C-alpha cells in the first residue's frame, strides 16, 4: 500500500488589511507569521519536504522551517495566487464601485469570468492541476507541506472532491470552501485515491497537544 500525506497551509494575515492580492506581495503581519508558526509546530517532525508559492508571504516561512528541519524546500511558481489584474490591491468596496456587480458574480461562481487584465479561473485550474499531478506522482510514502494561497487551495480541494463534475461545476465549487488566514487542511492519498482528512483548522481551533 502506498500512502502520501499532503498538508495544505494558507499564508497568514497581511499588512494593509483585507484586499484582493494575487501577485501583490505585501508582507505578513506579526500575528500572521505567528499563526503559520503555530500550525508548523503541530507538524514539523512529520514533514519530509515543503513546496511553496514563490511569494514572500509563503516562501519566507517555508524556507525558515525547512532550514530548521534540514529538509528540502521547493519553490513552485504554479502555486502562485490568481493574478487579479486591475483588482489588485483594491478592497471589495473599491471593486464594486468601479465594476458594479462583477464581484458578486465572482463570489457566486467565477466560471467564465476574468478580473480586468487579470487571470481567468480556468487558467488557474489548468496550472494547479498540472502541478498537483506532478507533485503526487513524485511523492512516494512521503508527508509533504504545501504553503500557498486561498485561490490555489480552493482549486486543489474543488478538483480533488469534484469527482466527474464538469469543468464549470468544479470551478463553481471553489466558492464553497471556508479559507481563513493560516487555514490548515490535510489530504491522504492511499493507492492513488485522495481523501480529505480535515479542513479549515486554524490556530484558534488546533487540537490540544
Secondary structure, DSSP 8 states (H G I E B T S, - for coil): --EEEEEEEE---BTTSS-B-SS----B-HHHHHHHHHHHHHHTTT-SEEEE-SSHHHHHHHHHHHHHHT-EEEE-GGGS----GGGTTB-HHHHHHHSTTHHHHHHH--TT-B-TTS-BHHHHHHHHHHHHHHHHHH-SS-EEEEEE-HHHHHHHHHHHH-TT--HHHHHHHGGGS---TT-EEEEEEETTEEEEEEEEE-TTS----
